[in-house]
Each structure stands twice: as C-alpha cells, then as structure tokens.
Amino acid sequence: MIYPYKNIEDFTLPSLLQRSIGMYGDKKVLSKVDKEPITYKELGDNVNAMIKLLKKNGVRKGDKVALLSENMPNWAVAYFSVTYFGGIIVPILPDFHPADVQHIIRHSEAKAVFVSQKHLQTIEELENSNMKFVIKLDDLTMVDEMINHSYIAKFTQKISLQELPKPNEDDMAALLYTSGTTGHSKGVMLSHKNLVTNAMSAYKNITVLPEDTFLSILPLAHTLECTVGMILPILHGADIVYIEKIPTPNVLIKAFASVKPTMMLSVPLIIEKIYKNKILPKFSGSFMMRTLYSIPFIRKRLNKIAGKKLIETFGGRIKFFGIGGAALSPYVETFLAEAQFPYIVGYGLTETSPLIAGGRMGYPIKIGSTGLPMVGVKVQIKDPNPINGEGEIITKSPSVMMGYYKDEEQTKEVIKDGWFYTGDLGYIDEDGYLFISGRSKNVIIGSGGENIYPEQIEAIINQNEAVLDSLILEHDEKLVARIHLDYELIDTMFKAHDMPEHEVRQKIAEYLENMRIEINAQLASFAKIHKFIEQIEPFVKTPTKKIKRYLYTD
C-alpha cells in the first residue's frame, strides 16, 4: 500500500515523529486551553530527555511502561519516549477502577509507570508488581523522596534521536486493555505498523493541514483519540489543545470560544446531548413550532439555520467533527446532515488500531452508514443472509492487531487467515458503504427466529426528550426496556415539586406506559416491547459511553 507521505523510512512512531519535527520544528504542537504551547522542536527535546531518564533507570527495548493520566501535553511526551527506542507503552483509561488499574500493571509486567497527580494514590497502593519506578506526568519528575527534581535538570546530557536504535515496524508499540460491554478486559497488542498505517489511511477521509487545531476531549488512552486525535495531527503538523476539566457543556462552550478548533473527535453522547438540550427544545417549545418542524421541507430549512448557529457555538472554524466509539442515533444524524454540519461517522475497534471505515468529506452522506473502508483496509461480510445481506463484519489490513497479550487461544478465535472477526453484524450496500446492525453477542432471537437488534430499538426510544438512556433486554422470552429518565425535565413537565411522592411515581409510570405504546407503534410485530422499567440510577458505562450490558442481565 502506497501512502502520500515522504521522508518516512518505515512505518514506525519514531520515523513519524522525526519527520514532523524536521518539517514543523518551530510550529506549536501541544498545549492546554489558554496555556503556553510547546513546539515540535520542544516536543523532540522533551522526548530526548525522557529517553535518557528511562534508559538510565534500566528501561530497555521490549520493556513495558504504563501510562495513567488524564489528557495533557506530557502524555504525548511519555508515549513517544517509550516507543522511540522499542519500549512498549501501556496506556490505561483513567476511568478504570483502581483495582483494574493495578491488575493491568501487574498483568502487563510494567517496569515503570507515568502517572498524573490525580491518580498517584492508585499507584501508591499497588502491591506485588514488577514496577521499579514512577514518574509524575504533570511535571515529569521522579516520585521518590530522595529524588524530587525535574528530569531535565538532573539529566542534561542529550541523546541524538537519530543515533538511537529504532524499533522495527512489526515490533509491539502499545498494549491496550479494553473495557468492553461484555465485561472481559483483554490486552490488545498493537505494533508500530498497526498504528502508523491507520493514521496514514485517513488521508482520503479528511484533509489535515499544519494550520489546523484539534481540540482533544476524549481520553488519549482510548485508541480513537490516540490514533486520530494525536498521531494523525502530529503526522500533518497540526496542533492539539487539551481541556483541563471534564467536558461538560459549559466547559466545552468556553473551550470552543477560546480555541476555535477546526477539528475534533467525539462520542455520540456529546453531540446527542447538545441536540436534545440546546437545539430540539427550540423546535418543540410550542405547538406551532412542533407543527412546522414536522413538515419535512420546513424542518430542513430550520435545521440549516440551526447548523450555522451550531458552527458558531463551536468557535466558527470547525470543519471536521469525527464521531465514533458507539452508534449515532439516526434522528441526530439526520439533523447534522440537514444542518450541513461537517461531521463524519467512523467505525473501528481497539483491535484494528482503530479505524476500519469512515465517512469522507465531500462524499455523499448515507444516514446510518459508517462510510467506506479506510485506505488499505479490506472489509467483507461473512456468511451474509441471502435476504438482507447481513452477516459478521470481518476485516484485513496492516492495522489488525498482533493478538491478545498472553492469550493465544482467544487470538486464534478472532484472527483467521489474516482476517479479524469483529463480532459486529452489518451489511455493505451497492455503493460500498458499510452499515452496522449491532453486536452479534447482543442480538435477541425472536419467537419466529427473527434477529432483533437492541441498539436499533434503543435509538428509537432515546429520541424521546425525557430519556437519557435506554437498554433493551430479554426476560422470560419477552423484550423489556430499562429507561433512565431526565429527572430535571420530568420535574418540570409534571410540576413534581408540588406533588406527593406517590403521585410522582404514578405519573412516571403512566408516562412510561404511554411511551411504550408509542414506541411499539414504530416496531415490527416480533420486536414489540412487553414492559418499560424505570432505571433510577444512571447506567454504568465504558469510557466511550456504551452501557455495560452484562451488568443488567438476569
């Protein structure tokens, strides 16, 4: 596969970084909102110094170094330093429970760990591991009562990055532990070639320029943000800005105004919340507006006007808004398309580094599709249903993982003859666009043998303005929906503060039953929902905001 990038000797992270340092040296690359950025040259100097520290403390090629932190510029310093000379980085999602973090460090046999001040206690409580030393990521200092000064001050001798022995493109670069909806955390081994070719494969999907600014809000330990939100912009000489707080709507709006990003990545939940909380109420606040909004050609004009205002909210410069990690609700995507908002839906998994398919700017949009296969990626449907073409999605590319760490048996189950079996069900249309139906493990078989995809029913339920989340389950051979409501909105709708508690509960029960009847009117006979159950507490979710389904099965 030929990619349109010059001066990259091989598909390794050191080659990619060295090329960018040479081409974009004095240009800014990493910063926090409203803080002084570092340049590509300074990134190289910091990587240089950190390599000196790691090697002086015994980290060698093939050794693993964990990385536990919220997003910050030094995250990239740690990532590139470890992988530059053949070490293996083990990024850990900061949302993981401390016990899971400690298990990952032990299971990976990490020799050292980079950790932010916020998560330092988790590391301090770690027992029975191979870990030799800790570096605080906030200021890149050794965590040691005897050594409490900056690595830059202590280790002034520099190593020439060009003179360092570099890893081979097929060497492992990263070991990532997934947090899936099925409850089984697996160590995914990704090579340098996996990661670099995946970043390169996006050139037909979006055009990234040195003047572009990425706003990073997803955790860098997730492969989507790491590959597309860090490696990709660094490949093209763009700069990346991190927010210091949880990305609530108010925090994001302030960041948009300050940063004025041209590009960013998001999970569906964020844009869905913006639509339901900021846009939809304006179209449903009165009977007249609801009536007008129900007329297709008027709705399209209103959505186009709303789209211009949405772009202004994002700072006025946004030209790429990538959505991945979970399914995007069709009704929200319809708004984005009619609003002419510059979004792209992508599809992939940690095991594929991650991108398998994605929309392309300037290409036709197909609501519900995850776009075309990425450059260099083959996608097929295994054993398609002769009626609707649905089957398991399998893929082959330079981005398919090396395998699961310490688990050859499970690796053999998902990689066969070079093809990775995703476990997702879908179909490819006549134009080559990929559509995802749902996870094979989530499919519910109807009484007549029909495939029922919970995700598709949940997307319909979630259109209701009072629904925050829903989950479709099978109980006693019948479909049941667990519904988590927006209780602030419910209080306003029912004027609940003036009611006794038992009346509030009765109102909610009636509301759910009416919703069930309305939803069932939109579903096939074999997919009717028998019962709606109120889910009082928020659902437990993965870092990409997918519900952990296994926690709610009988």
C-alpha positions as CSV (number, residue, x, y, z in Angstrom):
1,M,0.0,0.0,0.0
2,I,1.4,3.4,-1.0
3,Y,0.6,6.4,1.2
4,P,1.2,10.0,0.1
5,Y,3.9,10.8,2.7
6,K,7.5,11.5,2.0
7,N,10.5,11.1,4.3
8,I,9.1,8.2,6.4
9,E,11.6,5.4,6.1
10,D,9.4,2.8,7.8
11,F,6.0,2.5,9.5
12,T,7.3,3.3,13.0
13,L,6.4,6.0,15.5
14,P,10.0,7.3,15.7
15,S,10.1,7.8,11.9
16,L,6.8,9.6,12.0
17,L,7.8,11.9,14.9
18,Q,11.3,12.6,13.5
19,R,9.7,13.6,10.1
20,S,7.3,16.0,11.8
21,I,10.0,17.6,14.0
22,G,12.1,18.2,10.9
23,M,9.2,19.6,8.9
24,Y,7.4,21.7,11.5
25,G,10.1,22.4,14.2
26,D,9.1,25.9,15.3
27,K,5.4,25.4,15.0
28,K,3.3,24.9,18.1
29,V,2.0,21.4,18.7
30,L,0.7,20.7,22.3
31,S,-1.0,22.9,24.9
32,K,-3.8,23.2,27.4
33,V,-6.6,25.7,26.9
34,D,-5.2,29.2,27.4
35,K,-1.8,27.9,28.3
36,E,1.6,28.4,26.6
37,P,2.1,25.7,23.9
38,I,5.3,23.7,23.2
39,T,6.6,23.5,19.6
40,Y,7.5,20.4,17.6
41,K,11.2,21.0,18.4
42,E,10.5,21.3,22.1
43,L,8.5,18.1,21.9
44,G,11.5,16.4,20.4
45,D,13.8,17.8,23.1
46,N,11.5,16.6,25.8
47,V,11.3,13.2,24.3
48,N,15.1,13.2,24.0
49,A,15.5,14.0,27.7
50,M,12.9,11.5,28.8
51,I,14.6,8.7,26.8
52,K,17.7,9.5,28.8
53,L,15.9,9.1,32.1
54,L,14.2,5.9,31.0
55,K,17.3,4.2,29.8
56,K,19.4,5.4,32.8
57,N,16.8,3.7,35.0
58,G,17.0,0.4,33.2
59,V,14.2,0.5,30.7
60,R,15.2,-1.4,27.5
61,K,13.6,-2.4,24.2
62,G,10.7,-4.7,24.9
63,D,10.1,-3.4,28.4
64,K,6.6,-2.1,29.2
65,V,5.9,1.2,30.8
66,A,2.3,2.1,32.0
67,L,0.7,5.5,31.4
68,L,-2.2,6.5,33.7
69,S,-3.3,10.1,33.3
70,E,-6.0,12.5,32.1
71,N,-5.1,14.3,28.8
72,M,-2.2,16.7,28.9
73,P,0.8,17.6,26.6
74,N,3.2,15.4,28.6
75,W,1.0,12.4,27.7
76,A,2.5,12.6,24.2
77,V,6.0,13.1,25.6
78,A,5.6,9.8,27.6
79,Y,4.1,7.9,24.7
80,F,6.7,8.8,22.1
81,S,9.6,8.5,24.6
82,V,8.8,4.9,25.5
83,T,8.1,3.8,21.9
84,Y,11.0,5.6,20.4
85,F,13.7,3.0,21.3
86,G,11.4,0.0,21.3
87,G,9.8,0.1,24.7
88,I,6.1,-0.8,24.9
89,I,3.6,1.8,26.2
90,V,0.6,0.6,28.3
91,P,-2.0,3.4,28.2
92,I,-4.6,2.9,30.9
93,L,-8.0,4.6,30.8
94,P,-8.3,6.9,33.8
95,D,-11.9,5.9,34.3
96,F,-10.9,2.3,35.2
97,H,-11.4,1.2,38.8
98,P,-8.2,1.3,40.9
99,A,-8.3,-2.5,41.2
100,D,-8.5,-2.8,37.4
101,V,-5.6,-0.4,37.0
102,Q,-3.5,-2.4,39.4
103,H,-4.4,-5.6,37.7
104,I,-3.3,-4.2,34.3
105,I,0.0,-3.0,35.7
106,R,0.7,-6.5,37.2
107,H,-0.6,-8.4,34.1
108,S,1.4,-6.3,31.7
109,E,4.5,-6.6,33.8
110,A,5.1,-2.9,33.5
111,K,8.6,-1.9,34.7
112,A,7.7,1.7,35.3
113,V,4.7,4.0,35.2
114,F,3.9,7.6,34.2
115,V,1.0,8.8,36.4
116,S,-0.7,12.1,37.0
117,Q,-1.0,13.6,40.4
118,K,-4.7,12.9,40.3
119,H,-4.1,9.1,40.1
120,L,-1.0,8.8,42.1
121,Q,-2.7,7.2,45.1
122,T,-3.8,4.3,42.9
123,I,-0.1,3.6,42.1
124,E,1.0,4.1,45.7
125,E,-1.4,1.3,46.8
126,L,-0.1,-1.1,44.2
127,E,1.4,-4.4,45.5
128,N,3.2,-7.4,44.1
129,S,4.3,-5.9,40.7
130,N,7.5,-5.7,38.7
131,M,7.4,-1.9,38.8
132,K,10.7,-0.3,39.5
133,F,10.0,3.5,39.5
134,V,7.3,6.1,39.0
135,I,7.3,9.4,37.0
136,K,4.7,12.0,37.8
137,L,3.4,13.1,34.4
138,D,2.3,16.7,35.5
139,D,5.9,17.9,35.7
140,L,7.9,14.8,34.6
141,T,9.6,14.3,38.0
142,M,10.6,11.1,39.6
143,V,8.3,10.1,42.5
144,D,10.9,9.4,45.2
145,E,11.6,11.1,48.5
146,M,15.3,11.0,47.7
147,I,14.8,12.2,44.1
148,N,12.4,15.1,43.7
149,H,13.6,17.2,40.8
150,S,13.0,17.6,37.2
151,Y,14.5,15.0,34.8
152,I,15.6,18.0,32.6
153,A,17.6,19.4,35.5
154,K,19.1,16.1,36.5
155,F,19.9,14.6,33.1
156,T,21.3,17.4,31.0
157,Q,23.3,15.1,28.6
158,K,21.3,14.7,25.4
159,I,21.0,11.7,23.2
160,S,20.7,12.3,19.5
161,L,17.3,10.9,18.4
162,Q,18.8,10.0,15.0
163,E,21.5,7.9,16.7
164,L,19.2,5.8,18.9
165,P,18.4,2.3,17.7
166,K,14.9,2.3,16.5
167,P,12.2,-0.5,16.7
168,N,11.1,-2.4,13.7
169,E,7.7,-1.6,12.2
170,D,6.4,-5.1,13.3
171,D,7.5,-4.6,16.9
172,M,4.9,-4.1,19.5
173,A,4.4,-0.4,20.3
174,A,1.4,-0.3,22.6
175,L,-0.5,-2.7,24.8
176,L,-4.1,-1.6,25.5
177,Y,-6.6,-3.1,27.8
178,T,-10.1,-2.8,26.5
179,S,-13.2,-2.1,28.6
180,G,-15.9,-3.8,26.6
181,T,-19.7,-4.1,27.2
182,T,-19.3,-7.8,27.9
183,G,-17.1,-7.4,31.0
184,H,-13.9,-9.1,29.7
185,S,-10.9,-6.8,29.6
186,K,-8.3,-8.0,27.1
187,G,-4.8,-6.8,26.4
188,V,-4.6,-5.8,22.7
189,M,-1.1,-5.8,21.2
190,L,-0.6,-3.1,18.6
191,S,2.6,-2.8,16.5
192,H,4.2,0.4,15.2
193,K,2.9,-0.5,11.7
194,N,-0.6,-1.0,13.0
195,L,-0.8,2.5,14.5
196,V,1.1,4.5,11.8
197,T,-0.6,3.0,8.8
198,N,-4.0,3.5,10.5
199,A,-3.2,7.2,10.9
200,M,-2.0,7.5,7.4
201,S,-5.1,5.7,6.0
202,A,-7.3,8.8,6.9
203,Y,-5.9,11.0,4.1
204,K,-8.9,10.3,1.9
205,N,-11.4,11.0,4.6
206,I,-10.2,14.4,5.8
207,T,-7.5,16.9,4.8
208,V,-5.4,17.9,7.8
209,L,-3.2,21.0,7.4
210,P,-0.5,22.5,9.6
211,E,-2.8,25.4,10.4
212,D,-5.4,23.1,11.8
213,T,-6.2,23.0,15.5
214,F,-7.5,19.8,17.2
215,L,-9.5,20.1,20.4
216,S,-9.0,16.9,22.4
217,I,-11.8,15.8,24.7
218,L,-11.8,12.0,24.6
219,P,-9.3,10.1,26.8
220,L,-6.0,9.6,25.0
221,A,-5.8,6.1,26.4
222,H,-8.6,5.2,24.0
223,T,-7.3,4.2,20.6
224,L,-9.6,6.5,18.7
225,E,-8.3,9.6,20.4
226,C,-4.7,8.4,20.4
227,T,-4.5,7.5,16.7
228,V,-6.9,10.1,15.2
229,G,-6.6,12.8,17.8
230,M,-2.8,12.6,18.5
231,I,-0.8,10.6,15.9
232,L,-2.8,11.9,12.9
233,P,-2.4,15.7,13.7
234,I,1.2,15.3,14.6
235,L,1.8,13.5,11.2
236,H,0.4,16.6,9.5
237,G,1.9,19.3,11.6
238,A,-1.3,20.4,13.2
239,D,-1.6,21.5,16.9
240,I,-3.6,19.9,19.7
241,V,-5.2,21.6,22.6
242,Y,-6.4,19.8,25.8
243,I,-9.1,20.8,28.3
244,E,-8.3,20.5,32.0
245,K,-11.7,19.7,33.2
246,I,-14.5,17.1,32.5
247,P,-16.0,18.1,29.1
248,T,-19.4,19.4,30.4
249,P,-21.4,21.6,28.1
250,N,-20.3,24.8,29.9
251,V,-16.6,23.8,29.9
252,L,-16.8,22.9,26.2
253,I,-18.5,26.2,25.2
254,K,-15.7,28.1,26.9
255,A,-13.1,26.0,25.2
256,F,-14.7,26.4,21.8
257,A,-14.7,30.2,22.2
258,S,-11.0,30.2,23.3
259,V,-9.5,27.6,21.0
260,K,-11.8,27.9,17.9
261,P,-10.9,24.4,16.8
262,T,-11.0,23.3,13.2
263,M,-11.2,19.6,14.1
264,M,-12.2,17.3,17.0
265,L,-13.4,13.9,17.9
266,S,-16.4,13.0,19.9
267,V,-18.5,10.0,21.1
268,P,-22.2,10.2,20.1
269,L,-23.4,11.1,23.6
270,I,-21.9,14.6,23.5
271,I,-23.5,15.7,20.2
272,E,-26.7,14.0,21.1
273,K,-26.9,15.9,24.4
274,I,-26.2,19.2,22.6
275,Y,-29.0,18.4,20.1
276,K,-31.6,17.3,22.8
277,N,-30.7,20.0,25.3
278,K,-29.9,23.1,23.1
279,I,-31.5,22.6,19.7
280,L,-34.6,20.4,19.9
281,P,-36.3,22.4,22.7
282,K,-36.4,25.4,20.3
283,F,-38.3,23.3,17.8
284,S,-40.7,21.7,20.3
285,G,-41.4,24.6,22.7
286,S,-44.8,25.5,21.2
287,F,-47.5,23.7,19.3
288,M,-46.8,25.9,16.2
289,M,-43.1,25.1,16.2
290,R,-43.7,21.4,16.7
291,T,-46.2,21.5,13.7
292,L,-43.8,23.4,11.5
293,Y,-40.9,21.1,12.4
294,S,-42.9,18.1,11.5
295,I,-43.1,19.3,7.8
296,P,-40.0,17.9,6.1
297,F,-39.1,20.9,3.8
298,I,-39.6,23.4,6.7
299,R,-37.6,21.1,9.1
300,K,-34.7,21.1,6.7
301,R,-34.6,24.9,6.5
302,L,-34.9,25.2,10.2
303,N,-32.1,22.7,10.7
304,K,-29.9,24.5,8.2
305,I,-30.3,27.7,10.2
306,A,-29.6,25.8,13.4
307,G,-26.5,24.3,11.8
308,K,-25.0,27.7,11.2
309,K,-25.6,28.7,14.8
310,L,-24.1,25.4,16.0
311,I,-20.9,26.1,14.0
312,E,-20.7,29.5,15.7
313,T,-21.0,27.8,19.1
314,F,-18.0,25.6,18.1
315,G,-16.0,28.7,17.6
316,G,-16.8,29.3,13.9
317,R,-14.0,27.4,12.3
318,I,-15.0,23.7,12.8
319,K,-14.5,21.8,9.5
320,F,-14.2,18.2,10.8
321,F,-16.2,16.6,13.7
322,G,-15.5,12.9,13.9
323,I,-17.9,10.7,15.7
324,G,-17.1,7.2,16.8
325,G,-16.9,4.7,19.7
326,A,-20.7,3.9,19.6
327,A,-23.7,4.1,17.3
328,L,-25.0,7.6,16.5
329,S,-28.8,8.0,16.8
330,P,-30.4,8.3,13.3
331,Y,-32.5,11.2,14.3
332,V,-29.5,13.2,15.5
333,E,-27.5,12.3,12.3
334,T,-30.5,13.4,10.2
335,F,-30.2,16.8,12.0
336,L,-26.5,17.0,11.4
337,A,-26.8,16.2,7.7
338,E,-29.7,18.7,7.2
339,A,-27.8,21.3,9.2
340,Q,-24.8,20.8,6.9
341,F,-22.6,20.4,10.0
342,P,-19.2,19.0,9.0
343,Y,-19.4,15.6,10.7
344,I,-18.0,12.2,9.8
345,V,-19.0,8.9,11.4
346,G,-16.3,6.3,11.8
347,Y,-16.2,2.7,12.8
348,G,-13.5,0.6,14.3
349,L,-12.2,-1.3,17.3
350,T,-9.1,-1.2,19.5
351,E,-8.0,-4.4,17.8
352,T,-7.9,-2.6,14.4
353,S,-5.9,0.5,15.7
354,P,-8.9,1.5,15.4
355,L,-10.4,2.7,12.1
356,I,-12.0,0.2,9.7
357,A,-14.4,2.5,7.9
358,G,-15.4,6.1,7.9
359,G,-17.2,8.9,6.1
360,R,-15.3,11.1,3.6
361,M,-15.6,14.8,3.4
362,G,-17.2,15.8,0.1
363,Y,-18.7,12.3,-0.5
364,P,-22.4,11.6,-0.3
365,I,-23.8,11.1,3.2
366,K,-25.9,8.0,3.9
367,I,-27.8,8.2,7.2
368,G,-26.9,5.2,9.4
369,S,-23.8,4.3,7.5
370,T,-20.2,4.3,8.9
371,G,-18.9,5.1,5.5
372,L,-16.4,3.5,3.2
373,P,-13.5,1.2,4.2
374,M,-10.3,3.1,5.0
375,V,-7.4,3.2,2.5
376,G,-5.6,-0.2,2.7
377,V,-8.5,-1.8,4.6
378,K,-10.5,-4.8,3.2
379,V,-14.0,-5.4,4.6
380,Q,-16.2,-8.4,3.9
381,I,-19.4,-9.8,5.3
382,K,-19.0,-13.3,6.4
383,D,-21.9,-15.7,5.5
384,P,-24.3,-12.9,4.5
385,N,-28.0,-13.5,4.9
386,P,-29.4,-14.1,1.4
387,I,-32.4,-11.9,2.1
388,N,-30.8,-8.8,3.6
389,G,-27.1,-9.3,3.1
390,E,-26.4,-9.1,6.9
391,G,-23.6,-11.1,8.4
392,E,-20.5,-10.7,10.6
393,I,-18.1,-8.0,9.6
394,I,-14.5,-9.2,9.0
395,T,-11.5,-7.1,8.0
396,K,-8.0,-7.4,6.9
397,S,-5.4,-4.6,6.9
398,P,-2.0,-3.6,8.1
399,S,-3.8,-2.2,11.2
400,V,-5.1,-5.5,12.5
401,M,-3.6,-6.2,15.9
402,M,-0.7,-8.6,16.6
403,G,-3.1,-10.5,19.0
404,Y,-4.2,-10.6,22.6
405,Y,-1.5,-10.5,25.2
406,K,-0.9,-13.9,26.9
407,D,-3.9,-15.3,25.2
408,E,-3.2,-17.3,22.1
409,E,-6.4,-19.2,22.3
410,Q,-8.6,-16.1,22.1
411,T,-6.4,-14.6,19.4
412,K,-7.0,-17.6,17.2
413,E,-10.7,-17.3,17.7
414,V,-10.8,-13.8,16.2
415,I,-8.0,-13.8,13.7
416,K,-8.3,-16.4,11.0
417,D,-6.1,-16.4,7.8
418,G,-5.3,-12.8,8.5
419,W,-8.9,-11.7,8.8
420,F,-10.1,-10.2,12.0
421,Y,-13.6,-11.2,13.0
422,T,-15.2,-8.2,14.6
423,G,-18.2,-9.7,16.3
424,D,-20.3,-6.9,14.7
425,L,-23.1,-7.6,12.3
426,G,-23.8,-5.5,9.3
427,Y,-24.0,-5.2,5.5
428,I,-22.4,-3.4,2.6
429,D,-24.7,-1.6,0.2
430,E,-24.3,-1.4,-3.6
431,D,-22.1,1.7,-3.3
432,G,-19.7,0.0,-0.9
433,Y,-21.0,1.8,2.2
434,L,-20.9,-0.2,5.5
435,F,-23.9,-0.3,7.8
436,I,-23.7,-1.7,11.3
437,S,-26.7,-3.6,12.6
438,G,-25.4,-4.4,16.1
439,R,-23.1,-6.7,18.1
440,S,-23.6,-10.4,17.5
441,K,-23.5,-11.0,21.2
442,N,-26.4,-8.6,21.8
443,V,-28.7,-10.0,19.1
444,I,-32.0,-11.3,20.5
445,I,-33.7,-14.1,18.6
446,G,-37.5,-13.5,18.2
447,S,-40.1,-16.3,18.6
448,G,-40.1,-16.8,14.8
449,G,-36.3,-16.8,14.5
450,E,-36.0,-13.1,13.6
451,N,-32.9,-11.1,14.6
452,I,-33.8,-8.3,16.9
453,Y,-31.0,-5.7,17.3
454,P,-31.4,-3.9,20.7
455,E,-29.3,-1.0,19.6
456,Q,-31.8,-0.1,16.9
457,I,-34.7,-0.1,19.3
458,E,-32.8,1.9,21.9
459,A,-32.1,4.6,19.2
460,I,-35.8,5.0,18.7
461,I,-36.5,5.2,22.5
462,N,-33.7,7.7,23.0
463,Q,-35.4,10.2,20.7
464,N,-37.8,11.0,23.5
465,E,-36.8,14.2,25.1
466,A,-37.2,12.9,28.6
467,V,-35.0,9.8,28.0
468,L,-31.3,10.0,28.8
469,D,-30.5,6.3,28.2
470,S,-32.3,3.0,27.5
471,L,-31.4,-0.7,27.4
472,I,-33.3,-3.5,25.7
473,L,-33.1,-6.9,27.3
474,E,-34.9,-10.2,27.0
475,H,-36.7,-11.6,30.1
476,D,-38.9,-14.7,30.0
477,E,-38.7,-14.6,26.2
478,K,-40.2,-11.1,26.1
479,L,-38.5,-7.7,25.4
480,V,-38.1,-5.4,28.3
481,A,-36.8,-1.8,28.2
482,R,-34.9,-0.2,31.1
483,I,-35.3,3.6,30.9
484,H,-33.1,6.2,32.6
485,L,-35.1,9.5,32.6
486,D,-34.0,13.1,32.7
487,Y,-35.5,13.8,36.1
488,E,-34.9,17.6,36.0
489,L,-37.1,17.6,32.8
490,I,-39.6,15.3,34.4
491,D,-39.9,17.6,37.4
492,T,-40.7,20.5,35.1
493,M,-43.1,18.6,33.0
494,F,-45.1,17.2,35.9
495,K,-44.5,20.1,38.3
496,A,-43.4,17.4,40.6
497,H,-42.2,19.7,43.4
498,D,-45.9,20.4,44.2
499,M,-46.9,16.7,44.3
500,P,-46.7,13.9,46.9
501,E,-44.1,11.3,46.1
502,H,-46.6,8.5,45.3
503,E,-48.3,10.8,42.8
504,V,-45.0,11.5,41.1
505,R,-44.3,7.8,40.8
506,Q,-47.7,7.2,39.3
507,K,-47.2,10.0,36.8
508,I,-43.9,8.5,35.7
509,A,-45.4,5.0,35.4
510,E,-48.2,6.4,33.2
511,Y,-45.6,8.4,31.1
512,L,-43.5,5.2,30.5
513,E,-46.6,3.2,29.6
514,N,-47.7,5.8,27.0
515,M,-44.1,5.9,25.7
516,R,-44.1,2.1,25.3
517,I,-47.3,2.3,23.3
518,E,-45.9,5.0,21.0
519,I,-42.6,3.1,20.5
520,N,-44.3,-0.2,19.8
521,A,-46.3,1.5,17.0
522,Q,-43.0,2.0,15.3
523,L,-41.7,-1.5,15.7
524,A,-42.2,-4.8,13.8
525,S,-44.6,-7.2,15.5
526,F,-41.8,-9.5,16.6
527,A,-39.9,-6.6,18.2
528,K,-42.7,-5.2,20.4
529,I,-41.7,-4.2,24.0
530,H,-43.6,-6.0,26.7
531,K,-42.6,-3.7,29.6
532,F,-40.8,-0.4,30.4
533,I,-38.9,-0.4,33.7
534,E,-37.6,2.8,35.2
535,Q,-33.9,2.8,35.8
536,I,-33.4,5.1,38.7
537,E,-29.6,5.2,38.8
538,P,-27.5,6.1,35.7
539,F,-26.3,3.1,33.7
540,V,-22.7,2.0,34.3
541,K,-20.8,2.7,31.1
542,T,-17.5,2.1,29.4
543,P,-15.1,5.1,28.7
544,T,-16.7,5.5,25.3
545,K,-20.1,5.8,26.9
546,K,-21.5,2.5,25.9
547,I,-23.7,0.8,28.6
548,K,-22.1,-2.3,30.2
549,R,-24.9,-4.6,29.3
550,Y,-23.6,-7.6,31.2
551,L,-24.3,-5.8,34.5
552,Y,-28.0,-5.7,33.7
553,T,-28.7,-9.3,32.5
554,D,-30.5,-11.7,34.8
